[in-house]
Amino acid sequence: MIYVRKFLRPEGIKGKDKYRLEHESGLRLLADALKTWPGFPQIKPEELEGLIARKEGGKPYFPDFPQVHFNISHSQDVAVCAVGSAPLGVDVEKIRPVSQNLARHMLTEGERRLMEAFHEDERNREMICLWTLKESLGKALGIGLGLNFRRTEFMLKPWKICGDPETMRIRGNTEIEFRFLSEQGDKERRIFPEQWHFFQTVWEDGYVISYCGREAAVSYSQRHWTGTECS
């Protein structure tokens, strides 16, 4: 399941105070998400951190509850978490202009050509889409930013528009193609949908949320939608 929530960020907050606020907001959201998780103790958000350890690649986990997989992300004044029974990763980023340096760092040649097909107003959003997909995959694999973005290629198909009465953009496995590339830029191997599941949405027209997991995301918070397909 994927959960998203806005939190109040005081104007001018920065540095360690900013990070602490975002981190605590993510923990509060995770604590709420775990309230209905079978077998997980009912504890306060400030107690939750004491149950979390990190693997060698930095991936957080619960040593005493290995059946519970989770991941947290935050951007500006939004926190997101995902909880499931198999490895997963989630990432959220505010839609904003993407620098040429970042584009060179993260895009494959195929992705660069894909971005050229978008209007300038849409290109920043779609590059954030690629970035968050790669972040979520790296988190699900347990290597985070150790993932080689230039050897990880996502091809994006048009959005599905869901929701009644409001419209909402989503992408699932049928709209997201993924492959690793060799040093020569050729296909090395492909992870098919039965091995990894992807989900992506634009939230409140200002944030991109991307999920990657061994199991499909079956619901989304805020009651915006339920299920991984348009009804």
PEDASUL-V417960 format. One record per residue. N is the residue number from 0. RES is the residue in three letters. SS is DSSP state (helix for helix, strand for strand, loop for the rest). OMEGA is omega in whole degrees, -180 to 180 (NA if undefined). NEAR is the number of other ideal C-beta (glycine too) atoms within 8 Angstrom. Layout:
((N RES SS OMEGA NEAR) (N RES SS OMEGA NEAR))
This chain:
((0 MET loop 179 11) (1 ILE strand -180 14) (2 TYR strand 179 13) (3 VAL strand -178 13) (4 ARG strand 171 10) (5 LYS strand 175 6) (6 PHE loop -177 10) (7 LEU loop 178 5) (8 ARG loop -179 10) (9 PRO loop -180 6) (10 GLU loop 177 4) (11 GLY loop 180 4) (12 ILE loop -178 8) (13 LYS loop 176 5) (14 GLY helix -178 5) (15 LYS helix 180 5) (16 ASP helix 178 8) (17 LYS helix -180 10) (18 TYR helix -179 8) (19 ARG helix 179 8) (20 LEU helix -179 12) (21 GLU helix -179 11) (22 HIS helix 180 9) (23 GLU helix 177 10) (24 SER helix 177 12) (25 GLY helix 179 14) (26 LEU helix 178 13) (27 ARG helix 178 11) (28 LEU helix 178 15) (29 LEU helix 179 15) (30 ALA helix 177 12) (31 ASP helix -179 8) (32 ALA helix -176 13) (33 LEU helix -179 12) (34 LYS loop -179 7) (35 THR loop -179 4) (36 TRP loop -176 9) (37 PRO loop 174 3) (38 GLY loop 180 5) (39 PHE loop -176 8) (40 PRO loop 177 3) (41 GLN loop -177 4) (42 ILE loop 179 7) (43 LYS loop 180 6) (44 PRO helix -179 9) (45 GLU helix 177 7) (46 GLU helix -174 8) (47 LEU helix -176 13) (48 GLU helix 179 7) (49 GLY helix 179 5) (50 LEU helix -173 10) (51 ILE strand 172 9) (52 ALA strand 180 7) (53 ARG strand 177 7) (54 LYS loop -175 9) (55 GLU loop 180 3) (56 GLY loop 179 9) (57 GLY loop -178 8) (58 LYS loop 179 11) (59 PRO strand 178 10) (60 TYR strand 177 11) (61 PHE strand 180 10) (62 PRO loop -178 7) (63 ASP loop -179 5) (64 PHE loop -175 9) (65 PRO loop 180 7) (66 GLN loop -179 5) (67 VAL loop 177 11) (68 HIS strand -177 11) (69 PHE strand 174 15) (70 ASN strand -178 14) (71 ILE strand 173 13) (72 SER strand 176 12) (73 HIS strand 179 12) (74 SER strand -179 8) (75 GLN loop -178 7) (76 ASP loop -180 6) (77 VAL strand 174 14) (78 ALA strand 179 16) (79 VAL strand 170 16) (80 CYS strand 175 15) (81 ALA strand 180 15) (82 VAL strand 180 12) (83 GLY strand -178 12) (84 SER loop 179 6) (85 ALA loop -179 8) (86 PRO loop -177 9) (87 LEU strand 174 16) (88 GLY strand 179 16) (89 VAL strand 178 17) (90 ASP strand 176 14) (91 VAL strand 177 17) (92 GLU strand 174 12) (93 LYS strand 178 10) (94 ILE loop -175 10) (95 ARG loop 177 7) (96 PRO loop 180 4) (97 VAL loop -178 10) (98 SER loop 177 6) (99 GLN helix 178 5) (100 ASN helix 179 6) (101 LEU helix 179 9) (102 ALA helix 179 12) (103 ARG helix -179 7) (104 HIS helix -168 8) (105 MET helix -171 11) (106 LEU loop 169 13) (107 THR loop 179 11) (108 GLU helix 178 7) (109 GLY helix 179 8) (110 GLU helix 178 12) (111 ARG helix 177 10) (112 ARG helix 178 8) (113 LEU helix -178 11) (114 MET helix 180 12) (115 GLU helix -179 6) (116 ALA loop -178 5) (117 PHE loop 172 9) (118 HIS loop -176 5) (119 GLU helix -179 5) (120 ASP helix -179 5) (121 GLU helix -171 8) (122 ARG helix 179 11) (123 ASN helix 178 11) (124 ARG helix -177 10) (125 GLU helix 176 12) (126 MET helix 173 13) (127 ILE helix 176 14) (128 CYS helix 179 13) (129 LEU helix -179 13) (130 TRP helix -177 13) (131 THR helix 175 15) (132 LEU helix -180 16) (133 LYS helix 176 13) (134 GLU helix -178 15) (135 SER helix 177 16) (136 LEU helix 178 14) (137 GLY helix 178 13) (138 LYS helix 180 15) (139 ALA helix 178 14) (140 LEU helix 179 10) (141 GLY loop -179 10) (142 ILE loop 176 9) (143 GLY helix -179 11) (144 LEU helix 172 6) (145 GLY helix 176 6) (146 LEU loop 178 11) (147 ASN loop -177 5) (148 PHE helix -177 9) (149 ARG helix 177 8) (150 ARG helix -180 11) (151 THR strand -171 13) (152 GLU strand 174 11) (153 PHE strand 173 11) (154 MET strand -173 10) (155 LEU strand 175 11) (156 LYS loop -178 8) (157 PRO loop -180 4) (158 TRP loop 163 8) (159 LYS strand 178 11) (160 ILE strand -176 8) (161 CYS strand 172 10) (162 GLY loop 177 9) (163 ASP loop 11 3) (164 PRO loop -178 3) (165 GLU loop 175 6) (166 THR loop -179 6) (167 MET strand 179 11) (168 ARG strand 173 10) (169 ILE strand 169 12) (170 ARG strand 175 14) (171 GLY loop -178 13) (172 ASN loop -177 7) (173 THR loop 179 5) (174 GLU loop -177 11) (175 ILE strand 176 14) (176 GLU strand -172 7) (177 PHE strand 174 13) (178 ARG strand 169 10) (179 PHE strand 179 11) (180 LEU strand 174 11) (181 SER loop 178 9) (182 GLU loop 179 4) (183 GLN loop 178 4) (184 GLY loop 179 7) (185 ASP loop 176 6) (186 LYS strand 175 8) (187 GLU strand 172 8) (188 ARG strand -178 6) (189 ARG loop 174 7) (190 ILE loop -175 8) (191 PHE loop -175 6) (192 PRO loop -179 7) (193 GLU loop 178 3) (194 GLN loop 176 6) (195 TRP loop 177 12) (196 HIS strand -180 14) (197 PHE strand 173 15) (198 PHE strand -180 13) (199 GLN strand 176 15) (200 THR strand 170 11) (201 VAL strand -174 11) (202 TRP strand 179 12) (203 GLU loop 176 4) (204 ASP loop -176 4) (205 GLY loop -175 6) (206 TYR strand 173 13) (207 VAL strand 176 14) (208 ILE strand 179 15) (209 SER strand -178 15) (210 TYR strand 172 15) (211 CYS strand -179 14) (212 GLY strand 175 16) (213 ARG loop 175 10) (214 GLU loop -178 10) (215 ALA loop 172 7) (216 ALA loop -172 14) (217 VAL loop 176 8) (218 SER strand -173 9) (219 TYR strand -173 11) (220 SER helix 180 10) (221 GLN helix 178 6) (222 ARG helix 177 4) (223 HIS loop -180 9) (224 TRP loop 176 9) (225 THR strand -178 6) (226 GLY loop -176 7) (227 THR loop -179 8) (228 GLU loop 174 6) (229 CYS loop 178 6) (230 SER loop NA 4))
